[in-house]
């Protein structure tokens, strides 16, 4: 299967170039970029368009030693907590004026109502789970800021969720890239293995998000409303 080997060699060469490019970035700058990416991803409005998870995953492939791993993990956790804290502060100081603003309307009143219902019904659990849900990961911190929940309680629930999320992405990025570098000179299918593991991880993340969203949907609507 010469074509299989040829594609594998091309894929491995491309991945080697891309990973070396990421690794060539100054480690401090790379770590700060990962933290900034997740900060923006957890922020209101900006977080709906910034692919913070992709930024963290790519930045993590450049990790070269345990010290960089710890630095990246800490930066991503801090970035996530800062982004969620900014959302909380916006909700606390500006209240429903954010939801009723032109930018708030672009998000859609249905999404705001889902976030409000979810926080009202699930409290701290909504804060934890929303970190793994699309759209709501940006809206729930703001919604909590509008509620009577204290910042201390908010942080107690969101910190472990941020740590779990950061640990998954940073660890996978580091281990997969490291495994590829170790195998690329021994296996011509190293590129396929790299792509396969990343694809399985991303599909797994998508499945988990869908399952969480489906199981929690009933808490996001009022009686008589459709969860869809």
LINPE-V92458 format. One record per residue. N is the residue number from 0. RES is the residue in one small letter. SS is DSSP state (a for helix, b for strand, c for the rest). PSI is psi as a letter, one per 20 degrees, with the letter a starting at -180 (999 if undefined). Layout:
N|RES|SS|PSI + N|RES|SS|PSI
This chain:
0|x|c|m + 1|x|a|h + 2|x|a|h + 3|x|a|g + 4|x|a|h + 5|x|a|g + 6|x|a|g + 7|x|a|g + 8|x|a|g + 9|x|a|g + 10|x|a|g + 11|x|a|g + 12|x|a|g + 13|x|a|g + 14|x|a|g + 15|x|a|g + 16|x|a|g + 17|x|a|g + 18|x|a|h + 19|x|a|h + 20|x|a|g + 21|x|a|g + 22|x|a|h + 23|x|a|i + 24|x|c|q + 25|x|c|p + 26|x|a|g + 27|x|a|g + 28|x|a|g + 29|x|a|g + 30|x|a|g + 31|x|a|h + 32|x|a|g + 33|x|a|g + 34|x|a|g + 35|x|a|h + 36|x|a|g + 37|x|a|h + 38|x|a|g + 39|x|a|h + 40|x|a|h + 41|x|c|j + 42|x|c|q + 43|x|c|p + 44|x|c|g + 45|x|a|h + 46|x|a|i + 47|x|a|i + 48|x|c|i + 49|x|c|p + 50|x|c|m + 51|x|a|h + 52|x|a|h + 53|x|a|h + 54|x|a|g + 55|x|a|g + 56|x|a|g + 57|x|a|g + 58|x|a|h + 59|x|a|h + 60|x|c|i + 61|x|c|i + 62|x|c|p + 63|x|c|i + 64|x|c|r + 65|x|a|h + 66|x|a|g + 67|x|a|h + 68|x|a|g + 69|x|a|g + 70|x|a|g + 71|x|a|g + 72|x|a|g + 73|x|a|g + 74|x|a|g + 75|x|a|g + 76|x|a|g + 77|x|a|g + 78|x|a|g + 79|x|a|g + 80|x|a|h + 81|x|a|g + 82|x|a|g + 83|x|a|h + 84|x|a|h + 85|x|a|g + 86|x|a|g + 87|x|a|g + 88|x|a|h + 89|x|a|g + 90|x|a|h + 91|x|a|h + 92|x|a|h + 93|x|a|i + 94|x|c|b + 95|x|a|i + 96|x|a|h + 97|x|a|g + 98|x|a|h + 99|x|c|i + 100|x|c|r + 101|x|a|g + 102|x|a|h + 103|x|a|h + 104|x|a|h + 105|x|a|h + 106|x|a|h + 107|x|c|p + 108|x|a|h + 109|x|a|g + 110|x|a|h + 111|x|a|g + 112|x|a|h + 113|x|a|g + 114|x|a|g + 115|x|a|g + 116|x|a|g + 117|x|a|g + 118|x|a|g + 119|x|a|h + 120|x|a|h + 121|x|a|i + 122|x|c|c + 123|x|a|h + 124|x|a|h + 125|x|a|h + 126|x|a|g + 127|x|a|g + 128|x|a|h + 129|x|a|h + 130|x|c|h + 131|x|c|j + 132|x|c|p + 133|x|c|q + 134|x|c|g + 135|x|a|h + 136|x|a|h + 137|x|a|h + 138|x|a|h + 139|x|a|g + 140|x|a|g + 141|x|a|g + 142|x|a|g + 143|x|a|h + 144|x|a|h + 145|x|a|i + 146|x|c|a + 147|x|c|j + 148|x|c|p + 149|x|c|q + 150|x|a|h + 151|x|a|g + 152|x|a|h + 153|x|a|g + 154|x|a|h + 155|x|a|h + 156|x|a|h + 157|x|a|h + 158|x|a|g + 159|x|a|h + 160|x|a|g + 161|x|a|g + 162|x|a|g + 163|x|a|g + 164|x|a|g + 165|x|a|g + 166|x|a|g + 167|x|a|g + 168|x|a|g + 169|x|a|g + 170|x|a|g + 171|x|a|g + 172|x|a|g + 173|x|a|g + 174|x|a|g + 175|x|a|g + 176|x|a|g + 177|x|a|g + 178|x|a|h + 179|x|a|g + 180|x|a|h + 181|x|a|h + 182|x|a|i + 183|x|c|h + 184|x|c|i + 185|x|c|h + 186|x|c|p + 187|x|c|i + 188|x|c|j + 189|x|a|h + 190|x|a|g + 191|x|a|g + 192|x|a|g + 193|x|a|g + 194|x|a|h + 195|x|a|g + 196|x|a|g + 197|x|a|g + 198|x|a|g + 199|x|a|g + 200|x|a|g + 201|x|a|h + 202|x|a|g + 203|x|a|g + 204|x|a|g + 205|x|a|g + 206|x|a|g + 207|x|a|g + 208|x|a|g + 209|x|a|g + 210|x|a|g + 211|x|a|g + 212|x|a|h + 213|x|a|g + 214|x|a|h + 215|x|a|i + 216|x|a|h + 217|x|a|h + 218|x|a|i + 219|x|c|i + 220|x|c|q + 221|x|c|r + 222|x|c|p + 223|x|c|i + 224|x|c|q + 225|x|c|p + 226|x|c|i + 227|x|c|999
